[in-house]
Amino acid sequence: MKFHFLLGCLLGILTFLQAQSKPNLIIIQTDEHNFRTLGCYRDQLPEEQAYVWGKGVEVETPNIDRIANEGAICMNYYGASPVCTPSRASFQTGLFPQNTGAWKNNLHMTPTLTTYAKVLQNNGYATSYVGKWHLDGNEKPGFAPSNKFGYSDNQYMFNGGHNPWFKVTEEGEHFPVNKNMYYKWKKEGRDMSNIHFTTDYLTDRSLEILERDKNIPFCLMLSIPDPHTPNIVEGKYKHLYDDMVFEKPITMVENTEQRPSWGAPKNKNEAKDEIDQEYMRGYFGMVKCIDDNVGRILKFLEENKLDQNTIIIFTSDHGDMLFEHKRRNKSVPYETAARVPFVIRYPKKIKAGKVINAAYVTTDFGPTILGIMNQKEIPNAEGYNAAATFLGKSKVVTDNRLTYYRTSGGGWIAGVTNRYKLVLSVKEKPWLFDLEKDPNEFFNVFNDPEYKEIATKMHSDLLKLMTEVKEPGLAKIQGDSK
């Protein structure tokens, strides 16, 4: 009996040591998230860029800010394509969208591809995914897709939909609830205690999984469908910003005659010169709800003494224009459509307060996080492994490396560094923005003599990169750019 007792104790100690030797990983990914809504990004921006809807018009996000302040913030992170499916496919696989099988929304990611989660699963991690997936075709909601892509627990993974609530029945069934159903039931006076706002519901499920796996190495990805439209919040968030008045961004009303064809309003609704105040108040409410739920996860890590050995990341798949340049949502090369928040905390190895000024896309995520965790590489990954930058001693890093992102339709390509953006289009002359001098993206300096050397080199390097990663739009775009 003593032998078995001692053996059990020894195995327990070995399991504990193994769990401590491997860092845990939590990724919180939102959908269609404007980086200016986060305090940690506003703190890094000049006032006119931090408060494009008016001074003091802001959401307080102390929990997401804490991740940045106790870790690193990336100032130039982009979705590999500023729509859901292709950006998410790149995030999972380390490939550019055209090589994932899911180069536009509602396509299936190639089933034989290896994800970063599969690499971790193969090395003994408990891997779980909770929330929106959008890589399994057009299924809605499409719970627990059969191809798990390395996530051993995907019971709460659903393929699509932005239903604001989930209902949990007494029999243990979980299903989404749209706004029509919700308000109908509420009007009828039904018991609403078993209906939960989606962000809260998904965080609840994530905390259950973390409780289950807290004594072994784990990887959890929580994919929150907000703050994507329909911009609905309830409870304490519903009227939180009722008194806030949103001013028109300067890009909504100035330099409109110089706007490139790819940046023009896409419909009559966007062409209006007014901001939808209710739309913006709902968006801010969703962001606040998200931040509160991030706080719940941070609290769990602290209470279970997991905070020092857990890498936690907050990011998104793409941005939201929120009326800048008379646009809503995404799909354009502008910063607020393509640029995403990316903050990471890893107390053991990443310096607190680190600021990284270097261009990355979601393609770079898999190679980088596996590098940070000292894991094997994703086979044939095309993304850049920036682990050395994140783990380095410098608190401020500036790197002018070039990468690019693309439209899902192949009509334009945007090459980016930490300062410049070159947009090549099949229907428009090349546009070069100096984002340092022109953060509003008003002026094309491609043919400006002062920028000739920069434009020539950036154009050449971009075409070379596109060739290396088999960009299918290369021939048309290259021809139009000369």
VEXTORKOL-294160 format. One record per residue (C-alpha): residue in three letters; y, z, x. Coordinates in steps of 0.5 Angstrom, whole numbers, plus 500, padded with zeros to 3 digits. Example, Ala and Ser with C-alpha at 12.3 -4.5 7.8 and 13.67 -1.06 7.14 Angstrom:
<rs>
<resn = ALA; y = 491; z = 516; x = 525>
<resn = SER; y = 498; z = 514; x = 527>
</rs>
This chain:
<rs>
<resn = MET; y = 500; z = 500; x = 500>
<resn = LYS; y = 505; z = 502; x = 506>
<resn = PHE; y = 503; z = 495; x = 509>
<resn = HIS; y = 505; z = 491; x = 503>
<resn = PHE; y = 511; z = 495; x = 502>
<resn = LEU; y = 514; z = 494; x = 509>
<resn = LEU; y = 512; z = 487; x = 508>
<resn = GLY; y = 516; z = 486; x = 502>
<resn = CYS; y = 522; z = 490; x = 505>
<resn = LEU; y = 521; z = 485; x = 511>
<resn = LEU; y = 521; z = 479; x = 507>
<resn = GLY; y = 527; z = 482; x = 503>
<resn = ILE; y = 531; z = 483; x = 509>
<resn = LEU; y = 529; z = 476; x = 512>
<resn = THR; y = 531; z = 473; x = 505>
<resn = PHE; y = 538; z = 476; x = 505>
<resn = LEU; y = 539; z = 474; x = 513>
<resn = GLN; y = 538; z = 467; x = 511>
<resn = ALA; y = 543; z = 467; x = 505>
<resn = GLN; y = 548; z = 470; x = 510>
<resn = SER; y = 547; z = 465; x = 515>
<resn = LYS; y = 548; z = 459; x = 510>
<resn = PRO; y = 555; z = 459; x = 507>
<resn = ASN; y = 555; z = 458; x = 499>
<resn = LEU; y = 559; z = 452; x = 496>
<resn = ILE; y = 563; z = 452; x = 490>
<resn = ILE; y = 567; z = 446; x = 488>
<resn = ILE; y = 571; z = 446; x = 482>
<resn = GLN; y = 573; z = 439; x = 480>
<resn = THR; y = 578; z = 438; x = 474>
<resn = ASP; y = 579; z = 431; x = 471>
<resn = GLU; y = 586; z = 427; x = 471>
<resn = HIS; y = 590; z = 433; x = 474>
<resn = ASN; y = 597; z = 432; x = 477>
<resn = PHE; y = 598; z = 436; x = 483>
<resn = ARG; y = 605; z = 438; x = 482>
<resn = THR; y = 603; z = 443; x = 476>
<resn = LEU; y = 600; z = 447; x = 482>
<resn = GLY; y = 604; z = 452; x = 485>
<resn = CYS; y = 601; z = 451; x = 492>
<resn = TYR; y = 603; z = 444; x = 492>
<resn = ARG; y = 610; z = 445; x = 489>
<resn = ASP; y = 611; z = 450; x = 495>
<resn = GLN; y = 610; z = 444; x = 500>
<resn = LEU; y = 615; z = 439; x = 497>
<resn = PRO; y = 622; z = 439; x = 497>
<resn = GLU; y = 625; z = 441; x = 490>
<resn = GLU; y = 627; z = 434; x = 487>
<resn = GLN; y = 619; z = 433; x = 488>
<resn = ALA; y = 617; z = 439; x = 486>
<resn = TYR; y = 620; z = 439; x = 479>
<resn = VAL; y = 621; z = 432; x = 477>
<resn = TRP; y = 621; z = 435; x = 470>
<resn = GLY; y = 627; z = 439; x = 471>
<resn = LYS; y = 628; z = 446; x = 475>
<resn = GLY; y = 624; z = 451; x = 473>
<resn = VAL; y = 619; z = 447; x = 469>
<resn = GLU; y = 612; z = 449; x = 472>
<resn = VAL; y = 606; z = 453; x = 471>
<resn = GLU; y = 604; z = 459; x = 475>
<resn = THR; y = 597; z = 458; x = 478>
<resn = PRO; y = 596; z = 464; x = 482>
<resn = ASN; y = 589; z = 463; x = 483>
<resn = ILE; y = 589; z = 456; x = 485>
<resn = ASP; y = 594; z = 458; x = 490>
<resn = ARG; y = 590; z = 463; x = 493>
<resn = ILE; y = 585; z = 459; x = 495>
<resn = ALA; y = 590; z = 455; x = 498>
<resn = ASN; y = 594; z = 460; x = 502>
<resn = GLU; y = 587; z = 464; x = 504>
<resn = GLY; y = 585; z = 457; x = 506>
<resn = ALA; y = 587; z = 450; x = 507>
<resn = ILE; y = 591; z = 445; x = 503>
<resn = CYS; y = 591; z = 437; x = 504>
<resn = MET; y = 597; z = 434; x = 502>
<resn = ASN; y = 595; z = 427; x = 502>
<resn = TYR; y = 588; z = 427; x = 498>
<resn = TYR; y = 586; z = 421; x = 494>
<resn = GLY; y = 581; z = 419; x = 489>
<resn = ALA; y = 577; z = 413; x = 492>
<resn = SER; y = 579; z = 409; x = 485>
<resn = PRO; y = 584; z = 413; x = 480>
<resn = VAL; y = 579; z = 413; x = 474>
<resn = CYS; y = 574; z = 417; x = 473>
<resn = THR; y = 567; z = 414; x = 474>
<resn = PRO; y = 568; z = 411; x = 481>
<resn = SER; y = 572; z = 416; x = 484>
<resn = ARG; y = 566; z = 421; x = 482>
<resn = ALA; y = 561; z = 417; x = 485>
<resn = SER; y = 565; z = 416; x = 491>
<resn = PHE; y = 565; z = 424; x = 491>
<resn = GLN; y = 558; z = 425; x = 490>
<resn = THR; y = 555; z = 420; x = 495>
<resn = GLY; y = 560; z = 419; x = 501>
<resn = LEU; y = 561; z = 411; x = 499>
<resn = PHE; y = 566; z = 407; x = 497>
<resn = PRO; y = 566; z = 405; x = 489>
<resn = GLN; y = 564; z = 398; x = 490>
<resn = ASN; y = 557; z = 401; x = 494>
<resn = THR; y = 555; z = 406; x = 489>
<resn = GLY; y = 554; z = 402; x = 483>
<resn = ALA; y = 559; z = 405; x = 479>
<resn = TRP; y = 565; z = 401; x = 481>
<resn = LYS; y = 568; z = 402; x = 474>
<resn = ASN; y = 568; z = 407; x = 468>
<resn = ASN; y = 561; z = 408; x = 464>
<resn = LEU; y = 557; z = 405; x = 469>
<resn = HIS; y = 550; z = 408; x = 472>
<resn = MET; y = 551; z = 410; x = 479>
<resn = THR; y = 545; z = 407; x = 483>
<resn = PRO; y = 539; z = 412; x = 482>
<resn = THR; y = 537; z = 411; x = 489>
<resn = LEU; y = 543; z = 414; x = 493>
<resn = THR; y = 543; z = 420; x = 496>
<resn = THR; y = 548; z = 425; x = 494>
<resn = TYR; y = 551; z = 431; x = 498>
<resn = ALA; y = 547; z = 436; x = 493>
<resn = LYS; y = 541; z = 432; x = 495>
<resn = VAL; y = 542; z = 434; x = 502>
<resn = LEU; y = 543; z = 441; x = 501>
<resn = GLN; y = 537; z = 442; x = 496>
<resn = ASN; y = 533; z = 439; x = 502>
<resn = ASN; y = 535; z = 445; x = 506>
<resn = GLY; y = 533; z = 450; x = 501>
<resn = TYR; y = 540; z = 451; x = 497>
<resn = ALA; y = 540; z = 452; x = 489>
<resn = THR; y = 544; z = 447; x = 487>
<resn = SER; y = 547; z = 447; x = 480>
<resn = TYR; y = 552; z = 442; x = 476>
<resn = VAL; y = 556; z = 444; x = 470>
<resn = GLY; y = 560; z = 440; x = 466>
<resn = LYS; y = 563; z = 433; x = 466>
<resn = TRP; y = 559; z = 428; x = 470>
<resn = HIS; y = 561; z = 421; x = 468>
<resn = LEU; y = 556; z = 417; x = 472>
<resn = ASP; y = 550; z = 416; x = 467>
<resn = GLY; y = 553; z = 410; x = 463>
<resn = ASN; y = 556; z = 411; x = 457>
<resn = GLU; y = 552; z = 416; x = 454>
<resn = LYS; y = 556; z = 422; x = 450>
<resn = PRO; y = 555; z = 427; x = 451>
<resn = GLY; y = 549; z = 426; x = 454>
<resn = PHE; y = 546; z = 433; x = 457>
<resn = ALA; y = 542; z = 434; x = 463>
<resn = PRO; y = 541; z = 426; x = 465>
<resn = SER; y = 534; z = 425; x = 468>
<resn = ASN; y = 536; z = 423; x = 475>
<resn = LYS; y = 539; z = 429; x = 477>
<resn = PHE; y = 541; z = 427; x = 484>
<resn = GLY; y = 540; z = 433; x = 488>
<resn = TYR; y = 542; z = 438; x = 483>
<resn = SER; y = 536; z = 442; x = 481>
<resn = ASP; y = 539; z = 445; x = 475>
<resn = ASN; y = 543; z = 440; x = 471>
<resn = GLN; y = 542; z = 443; x = 464>
<resn = TYR; y = 549; z = 444; x = 463>
<resn = MET; y = 551; z = 437; x = 466>
<resn = PHE; y = 554; z = 432; x = 460>
<resn = ASN; y = 555; z = 425; x = 462>
<resn = GLY; y = 562; z = 424; x = 458>
<resn = GLY; y = 567; z = 426; x = 452>
<resn = HIS; y = 573; z = 431; x = 452>
<resn = ASN; y = 571; z = 435; x = 446>
<resn = PRO; y = 576; z = 441; x = 447>
<resn = TRP; y = 570; z = 446; x = 444>
<resn = PHE; y = 563; z = 448; x = 445>
<resn = LYS; y = 559; z = 451; x = 439>
<resn = VAL; y = 553; z = 456; x = 441>
<resn = THR; y = 548; z = 457; x = 435>
<resn = GLU; y = 544; z = 463; x = 434>
<resn = GLU; y = 538; z = 459; x = 436>
<resn = GLY; y = 541; z = 458; x = 443>
<resn = GLU; y = 543; z = 451; x = 442>
<resn = HIS; y = 550; z = 448; x = 445>
<resn = PHE; y = 553; z = 442; x = 442>
<resn = PRO; y = 561; z = 440; x = 443>
<resn = VAL; y = 566; z = 440; x = 438>
<resn = ASN; y = 571; z = 435; x = 437>
<resn = LYS; y = 578; z = 437; x = 434>
<resn = ASN; y = 577; z = 434; x = 427>
<resn = MET; y = 571; z = 439; x = 426>
<resn = TYR; y = 574; z = 445; x = 429>
<resn = TYR; y = 580; z = 445; x = 425>
<resn = LYS; y = 576; z = 443; x = 419>
<resn = TRP; y = 572; z = 449; x = 420>
<resn = LYS; y = 578; z = 453; x = 421>
<resn = LYS; y = 581; z = 451; x = 415>
<resn = GLU; y = 575; z = 453; x = 411>
<resn = GLY; y = 575; z = 460; x = 414>
<resn = ARG; y = 569; z = 460; x = 417>
<resn = ASP; y = 566; z = 464; x = 423>
<resn = MET; y = 569; z = 461; x = 429>
<resn = SER; y = 567; z = 467; x = 434>
<resn = ASN; y = 561; z = 462; x = 436>
<resn = ILE; y = 566; z = 457; x = 438>
<resn = HIS; y = 569; z = 457; x = 445>
<resn = PHE; y = 574; z = 453; x = 449>
<resn = THR; y = 571; z = 448; x = 453>
<resn = THR; y = 574; z = 451; x = 460>
<resn = ASP; y = 572; z = 458; x = 458>
<resn = TYR; y = 565; z = 456; x = 456>
<resn = LEU; y = 563; z = 452; x = 462>
<resn = THR; y = 566; z = 458; x = 466>
<resn = ASP; y = 561; z = 462; x = 463>
<resn = ARG; y = 555; z = 458; x = 464>
<resn = SER; y = 557; z = 458; x = 471>
<resn = LEU; y = 558; z = 465; x = 472>
<resn = GLU; y = 551; z = 466; x = 469>
<resn = ILE; y = 548; z = 461; x = 474>
<resn = LEU; y = 552; z = 465; x = 480>
<resn = GLU; y = 549; z = 471; x = 478>
<resn = ARG; y = 542; z = 468; x = 478>
<resn = ASP; y = 543; z = 465; x = 485>
<resn = LYS; y = 547; z = 470; x = 488>
<resn = ASN; y = 542; z = 473; x = 493>
<resn = ILE; y = 540; z = 466; x = 496>
<resn = PRO; y = 544; z = 460; x = 499>
<resn = PHE; y = 547; z = 456; x = 493>
<resn = CYS; y = 551; z = 450; x = 491>
<resn = LEU; y = 555; z = 450; x = 484>
<resn = MET; y = 559; z = 444; x = 482>
<resn = LEU; y = 563; z = 446; x = 476>
<resn = SER; y = 567; z = 440; x = 473>
<resn = ILE; y = 572; z = 441; x = 468>
<resn = PRO; y = 574; z = 436; x = 463>
<resn = ASP; y = 581; z = 438; x = 462>
<resn = PRO; y = 587; z = 437; x = 463>
<resn = HIS; y = 585; z = 430; x = 461>
<resn = THR; y = 587; z = 428; x = 454>
<resn = PRO; y = 587; z = 430; x = 448>
<resn = ASN; y = 592; z = 435; x = 451>
<resn = ILE; y = 589; z = 441; x = 446>
<resn = VAL; y = 589; z = 448; x = 447>
<resn = GLU; y = 588; z = 454; x = 443>
<resn = GLY; y = 589; z = 462; x = 443>
<resn = LYS; y = 594; z = 465; x = 448>
<resn = TYR; y = 595; z = 458; x = 451>
<resn = LYS; y = 597; z = 454; x = 445>
<resn = HIS; y = 604; z = 456; x = 444>
<resn = LEU; y = 605; z = 459; x = 451>
<resn = TYR; y = 610; z = 453; x = 453>
<resn = ASP; y = 613; z = 452; x = 446>
<resn = ASP; y = 620; z = 454; x = 449>
<resn = MET; y = 620; z = 449; x = 455>
<resn = VAL; y = 624; z = 443; x = 455>
<resn = PHE; y = 621; z = 437; x = 460>
<resn = GLU; y = 627; z = 433; x = 462>
<resn = LYS; y = 626; z = 425; x = 464>
<resn = PRO; y = 623; z = 424; x = 471>
<resn = ILE; y = 628; z = 420; x = 475>
<resn = THR; y = 623; z = 415; x = 476>
<resn = MET; y = 622; z = 414; x = 468>
<resn = VAL; y = 630; z = 412; x = 468>
<resn = GLU; y = 632; z = 409; x = 475>
<resn = ASN; y = 630; z = 403; x = 479>
<resn = THR; y = 626; z = 400; x = 473>
<resn = GLU; y = 628; z = 393; x = 474>
<resn = GLN; y = 625; z = 393; x = 481>
<resn = ARG; y = 618; z = 396; x = 479>
<resn = PRO; y = 612; z = 391; x = 481>
<resn = SER; y = 608; z = 388; x = 476>
<resn = TRP; y = 602; z = 393; x = 477>
<resn = GLY; y = 606; z = 399; x = 476>
<resn = ALA; y = 609; z = 397; x = 469>
<resn = PRO; y = 608; z = 400; x = 462>
<resn = LYS; y = 602; z = 398; x = 460>
<resn = ASN; y = 604; z = 399; x = 452>
<resn = LYS; y = 609; z = 400; x = 447>
<resn = ASN; y = 608; z = 407; x = 447>
<resn = GLU; y = 609; z = 408; x = 455>
<resn = ALA; y = 615; z = 403; x = 455>
<resn = LYS; y = 619; z = 408; x = 451>
<resn = ASP; y = 625; z = 412; x = 454>
<resn = GLU; y = 623; z = 419; x = 451>
<resn = ILE; y = 618; z = 425; x = 454>
<resn = ASP; y = 613; z = 427; x = 449>
<resn = GLN; y = 614; z = 435; x = 449>
<resn = GLU; y = 608; z = 437; x = 445>
<resn = TYR; y = 604; z = 432; x = 450>
<resn = MET; y = 607; z = 436; x = 456>
<resn = ARG; y = 606; z = 443; x = 453>
<resn = GLY; y = 599; z = 442; x = 452>
<resn = TYR; y = 598; z = 439; x = 459>
<resn = PHE; y = 601; z = 445; x = 462>
<resn = GLY; y = 597; z = 450; x = 457>
<resn = MET; y = 590; z = 447; x = 460>
<resn = VAL; y = 592; z = 448; x = 467>
<resn = LYS; y = 594; z = 455; x = 466>
<resn = CYS; y = 587; z = 456; x = 462>
<resn = ILE; y = 584; z = 453; x = 468>
<resn = ASP; y = 587; z = 457; x = 473>
<resn = ASP; y = 585; z = 463; x = 469>
<resn = ASN; y = 578; z = 461; x = 469>
<resn = VAL; y = 579; z = 460; x = 477>
<resn = GLY; y = 581; z = 467; x = 477>
<resn = ARG; y = 574; z = 469; x = 474>
<resn = ILE; y = 570; z = 466; x = 479>
<resn = LEU; y = 574; z = 469; x = 485>
<resn = LYS; y = 573; z = 476; x = 482>
<resn = PHE; y = 566; z = 475; x = 481>
<resn = LEU; y = 565; z = 473; x = 489>
<resn = GLU; y = 569; z = 479; x = 491>
<resn = GLU; y = 565; z = 484; x = 486>
<resn = ASN; y = 559; z = 481; x = 489>
<resn = LYS; y = 561; z = 481; x = 496>
<resn = LEU; y = 560; z = 473; x = 497>
<resn = ASP; y = 567; z = 472; x = 498>
<resn = GLN; y = 567; z = 471; x = 506>
<resn = ASN; y = 561; z = 467; x = 506>
<resn = THR; y = 562; z = 462; x = 500>
<resn = ILE; y = 566; z = 456; x = 501>
<resn = ILE; y = 570; z = 455; x = 495>
<resn = ILE; y = 574; z = 448; x = 493>
<resn = PHE; y = 579; z = 446; x = 488>
<resn = THR; y = 580; z = 439; x = 487>
<resn = SER; y = 580; z = 433; x = 482>
<resn = ASP; y = 578; z = 426; x = 481>
<resn = HIS; y = 585; z = 423; x = 480>
<resn = GLY; y = 592; z = 424; x = 478>
<resn = ASP; y = 596; z = 424; x = 471>
<resn = MET; y = 603; z = 420; x = 471>
<resn = LEU; y = 606; z = 425; x = 466>
<resn = PHE; y = 611; z = 420; x = 464>
<resn = GLU; y = 613; z = 418; x = 472>
<resn = HIS; y = 615; z = 411; x = 472>
<resn = LYS; y = 614; z = 410; x = 465>
<resn = ARG; y = 606; z = 411; x = 465>
<resn = ARG; y = 601; z = 416; x = 463>
<resn = ASN; y = 594; z = 418; x = 465>
<resn = LYS; y = 592; z = 414; x = 471>
<resn = SER; y = 590; z = 407; x = 474>
<resn = VAL; y = 596; z = 405; x = 478>
<resn = PRO; y = 597; z = 406; x = 486>
<resn = TYR; y = 603; z = 411; x = 485>
<resn = GLU; y = 602; z = 417; x = 488>
<resn = THR; y = 601; z = 422; x = 482>
<resn = ALA; y = 596; z = 417; x = 479>
<resn = ALA; y = 591; z = 417; x = 485>
<resn = ARG; y = 593; z = 423; x = 489>
<resn = VAL; y = 589; z = 429; x = 487>
<resn = PRO; y = 590; z = 437; x = 489>
<resn = PHE; y = 585; z = 439; x = 494>
<resn = VAL; y = 585; z = 446; x = 497>
<resn = ILE; y = 579; z = 450; x = 500>
<resn = ARG; y = 578; z = 457; x = 503>
<resn = TYR; y = 572; z = 459; x = 508>
<resn = PRO; y = 575; z = 465; x = 511>
<resn = LYS; y = 569; z = 465; x = 516>
<resn = LYS; y = 572; z = 459; x = 519>
<resn = ILE; y = 578; z = 456; x = 516>
<resn = LYS; y = 585; z = 459; x = 518>
<resn = ALA; y = 589; z = 462; x = 512>
<resn = GLY; y = 595; z = 458; x = 511>
<resn = LYS; y = 593; z = 451; x = 514>
<resn = VAL; y = 596; z = 445; x = 512>
<resn = ILE; y = 593; z = 438; x = 513>
<resn = ASN; y = 597; z = 432; x = 513>
<resn = ALA; y = 592; z = 426; x = 513>
<resn = ALA; y = 590; z = 421; x = 508>
<resn = TYR; y = 583; z = 422; x = 505>
<resn = VAL; y = 579; z = 419; x = 499>
<resn = THR; y = 574; z = 422; x = 495>
<resn = THR; y = 569; z = 418; x = 499>
<resn = ASP; y = 570; z = 423; x = 505>
<resn = PHE; y = 568; z = 429; x = 501>
<resn = GLY; y = 561; z = 429; x = 502>
<resn = PRO; y = 561; z = 427; x = 510>
<resn = THR; y = 566; z = 433; x = 511>
<resn = ILE; y = 563; z = 438; x = 507>
<resn = LEU; y = 556; z = 437; x = 510>
<resn = GLY; y = 560; z = 437; x = 517>
<resn = ILE; y = 563; z = 444; x = 515>
<resn = MET; y = 557; z = 447; x = 513>
<resn = ASN; y = 553; z = 444; x = 519>
<resn = GLN; y = 548; z = 440; x = 515>
<resn = LYS; y = 545; z = 434; x = 516>
<resn = GLU; y = 549; z = 427; x = 514>
<resn = ILE; y = 548; z = 423; x = 508>
<resn = PRO; y = 544; z = 417; x = 510>
<resn = ASN; y = 549; z = 411; x = 511>
<resn = ALA; y = 555; z = 414; x = 508>
<resn = GLU; y = 562; z = 411; x = 509>
<resn = GLY; y = 566; z = 417; x = 509>
<resn = TYR; y = 570; z = 420; x = 514>
<resn = ASN; y = 567; z = 427; x = 517>
<resn = ALA; y = 574; z = 431; x = 518>
<resn = ALA; y = 570; z = 437; x = 519>
<resn = ALA; y = 573; z = 438; x = 526>
<resn = THR; y = 580; z = 438; x = 523>
<resn = PHE; y = 579; z = 443; x = 517>
<resn = LEU; y = 575; z = 448; x = 523>
<resn = GLY; y = 580; z = 447; x = 528>
<resn = LYS; y = 585; z = 452; x = 531>
<resn = SER; y = 592; z = 448; x = 529>
<resn = LYS; y = 595; z = 451; x = 522>
<resn = VAL; y = 599; z = 445; x = 521>
<resn = VAL; y = 595; z = 438; x = 522>
<resn = THR; y = 598; z = 431; x = 522>
<resn = ASP; y = 594; z = 425; x = 523>
<resn = ASN; y = 596; z = 418; x = 521>
<resn = ARG; y = 589; z = 415; x = 520>
<resn = LEU; y = 589; z = 410; x = 515>
<resn = THR; y = 584; z = 410; x = 509>
<resn = TYR; y = 585; z = 406; x = 502>
<resn = TYR; y = 583; z = 406; x = 495>
<resn = ARG; y = 582; z = 401; x = 490>
<resn = THR; y = 583; z = 399; x = 482>
<resn = SER; y = 576; z = 399; x = 478>
<resn = GLY; y = 578; z = 392; x = 476>
<resn = GLY; y = 579; z = 389; x = 483>
<resn = GLY; y = 586; z = 387; x = 482>
<resn = TRP; y = 590; z = 391; x = 488>
<resn = ILE; y = 588; z = 395; x = 494>
<resn = ALA; y = 592; z = 401; x = 496>
<resn = GLY; y = 592; z = 403; x = 504>
<resn = VAL; y = 595; z = 410; x = 505>
<resn = THR; y = 597; z = 414; x = 511>
<resn = ASN; y = 600; z = 421; x = 511>
<resn = ARG; y = 607; z = 417; x = 511>
<resn = TYR; y = 606; z = 410; x = 509>
<resn = LYS; y = 603; z = 406; x = 503>
<resn = LEU; y = 601; z = 398; x = 503>
<resn = VAL; y = 599; z = 396; x = 496>
<resn = LEU; y = 596; z = 389; x = 496>
<resn = SER; y = 595; z = 385; x = 490>
<resn = VAL; y = 592; z = 379; x = 487>
<resn = LYS; y = 598; z = 378; x = 482>
<resn = GLU; y = 604; z = 381; x = 486>
<resn = LYS; y = 607; z = 380; x = 493>
<resn = PRO; y = 605; z = 386; x = 498>
<resn = TRP; y = 609; z = 392; x = 497>
<resn = LEU; y = 610; z = 397; x = 503>
<resn = PHE; y = 613; z = 404; x = 501>
<resn = ASP; y = 615; z = 409; x = 506>
<resn = LEU; y = 613; z = 416; x = 502>
<resn = GLU; y = 617; z = 420; x = 507>
<resn = LYS; y = 624; z = 417; x = 506>
<resn = ASP; y = 622; z = 414; x = 499>
<resn = PRO; y = 617; z = 419; x = 495>
<resn = ASN; y = 619; z = 416; x = 489>
<resn = GLU; y = 616; z = 409; x = 491>
<resn = PHE; y = 622; z = 405; x = 489>
<resn = PHE; y = 623; z = 401; x = 495>
<resn = ASN; y = 619; z = 395; x = 498>
<resn = VAL; y = 620; z = 395; x = 505>
<resn = PHE; y = 614; z = 390; x = 507>
<resn = ASN; y = 619; z = 385; x = 509>
<resn = ASP; y = 624; z = 389; x = 512>
<resn = PRO; y = 625; z = 388; x = 520>
<resn = GLU; y = 625; z = 395; x = 521>
<resn = TYR; y = 618; z = 396; x = 518>
<resn = LYS; y = 615; z = 389; x = 521>
<resn = GLU; y = 611; z = 393; x = 526>
<resn = ILE; y = 608; z = 398; x = 521>
<resn = ALA; y = 607; z = 393; x = 516>
<resn = THR; y = 604; z = 388; x = 521>
<resn = LYS; y = 599; z = 393; x = 524>
<resn = MET; y = 598; z = 397; x = 517>
<resn = HIS; y = 596; z = 390; x = 514>
<resn = SER; y = 591; z = 388; x = 519>
<resn = ASP; y = 588; z = 395; x = 520>
<resn = LEU; y = 587; z = 395; x = 512>
<resn = LEU; y = 584; z = 388; x = 512>
<resn = LYS; y = 579; z = 390; x = 518>
<resn = LEU; y = 577; z = 397; x = 514>
<resn = MET; y = 576; z = 393; x = 507>
<resn = THR; y = 571; z = 388; x = 511>
<resn = GLU; y = 567; z = 394; x = 514>
<resn = VAL; y = 566; z = 397; x = 507>
<resn = LYS; y = 564; z = 390; x = 504>
<resn = GLU; y = 571; z = 390; x = 499>
<resn = PRO; y = 569; z = 385; x = 494>
<resn = GLY; y = 576; z = 383; x = 493>
<resn = LEU; y = 578; z = 382; x = 500>
<resn = ALA; y = 578; z = 374; x = 500>
<resn = LYS; y = 583; z = 374; x = 494>
<resn = ILE; y = 587; z = 379; x = 496>
<resn = GLN; y = 587; z = 377; x = 503>
<resn = GLY; y = 590; z = 370; x = 501>
<resn = ASP; y = 595; z = 373; x = 497>
<resn = SER; y = 598; z = 377; x = 502>
<resn = LYS; y = 599; z = 372; x = 508>
</rs>
